[in-house]
Amino acid sequence: MFELAPSVQKITIFDPIFSQDRKTIIAKEREKIEKRMKLYETLNAEVSDDILVKRKENQQDEQEVLEGVVKRQAYDEESDKKIVLNDSLAQHIEGIEKESQDVVFLNFVLDKLQGEDSLKKEISSAIKNAYTITKPGGKIYGVHDR
């Protein structure tokens, strides 16, 4: 989302992680990815060509993740007033007007929901909130693992 900032007037990002110490969390994520990247140096090369090709693809994917984390770590959220951080949950959005968003992205949210209600209710609430805050004719995009 931070990569979109130069091309938009304003981005509001909802994520409960913003109520936490983001710098520490991002530093830990970077450390984990860097450790995984070092594993590729020690893997046995005496495997099939198919395994070597897959391993190379995985290494490239890990490198992309690392680059994203490095960019996120270097991003100065205080200097970019286009980005508004909100620690609301997707299923309980606060601080945003109805029908106020041109585009809503649900990035890896629905498959991670959990709470006091059933998972089905949590997912339903998150989707209803997305529709509530999206302008008529606006777009909702979902990206998920499962």
N, C-alpha and C positions, 0 to 999 in steps of 0.2 A: 504494500500500500504506500509505503514511503516513496517508492519510485514514481508514483502517480502525481506527487505534489507539484512538480513544475507545470503540469498540464491542466490543473483544476483551480477553481477559486477557493475551495475549502474541502477538507476531508475530516469527517468525524470517525474515529476508530473506537469501537466498543470492545473492551477486553478486560476481564477482571485482573489480568496481570499488571495493568497500569496502576493498581492500588498497592503493588508490591515494589520492592527494590529492583527496578528493571536493570540497572547497570550490573548488579551482582548476578542476576539470572542470565543475562546475555553473556557475561564473562564465563559463567559455568558452561553454558551451551557451547561457546567457542572452544573451551578446554576439552570438552567431550569429543567434539568433531575433530579437533587436531589430534587427539589420541587415536581416534579411528583411522585417520589418514596415515599415521605412522605405522599402523598394522600392515598396510600394503607393502611396506619396505621389507617386512619379515616373512611374508607368505612364501610358501614353497613354490618354486617355478616349475617343478616337475609334475605338471598336471596336463590334462588334455587342452587342446587349442580352444575348445568351446568354453572351458572353465576360464582360461586366460582372457578370452574376449569378454565374458560376463564380468570378470573381476575388473577389467579396464573400464567397462561401462559403469559399474558401481563406484569405482574410484572417481570417475568424472562427475557422477551425480553428487558424491560427497564433496567434491571440490566446489561445485555450484552452491551447495548449502553453506559451506565455509565462507565463500565470497559474500553470500547474502548476510550472514551473521556479522562479518567484518564491516560491511556497509552499514548495517543496523547499529553496530557498536559505535561507529564513527559519526552517525547522524546526530546532529544537535537539535533536539526537539524544541529547545527554548528559542532558537533563532528563527524557526519557521512557524509563523503564526497561522498558516493555512491549515495546519494539522491540529485538530482538537482531540485530546485523549480523554476517554470516558471509561470508567471502570465498571459500568453496568454489565449485567449478564444478558445474553441474547434473548433469553426467555423473560427477562424483566428489565426492559430498556427504560432508562430515566434520562431526562434532560434533553429530549429532542422532540420537536413538534411533529404532529401527524402530517402526512403527505408533504414532507419537506425535503426529501432526498431524491435526486435524479437517478442514482444508481446505488444499490445495496449489494455488497459482497458478503456471502456467508462462507468464509474460508476455514475449512476444517473445524467447523463448530458443531454441526448436528451430531456427528459421531462421537463427540466428547461430552455431550450433555449428561448431567446426572443431577439428582436433587431429591427433594422431599417428595415430589410427585413422581409418577411413573415416567420412564424414559419417553414413552409415546406422548404423554402430556407435555413434557419439556420440549420435545421436538416441535410439537404442534404450536406451543406458545412462541417459540423462536420464529417459526415461519409466519405466524400471524403478526408478530411484531414487525417483521421485515415488510410485510404488505402494508401495515399501518403507517409506517414512516416513509414509504415510497410514494412519490407523486403519481397521480394518474398518468399512465403512459410511460412511467419509469421502468427500469430494468432491475431484476434481482438475479444475481449469479451465485451459484453454489459450487464449491470445490471441496471434495471430501475423499477420504481414504476408502470408505466402505459404502 
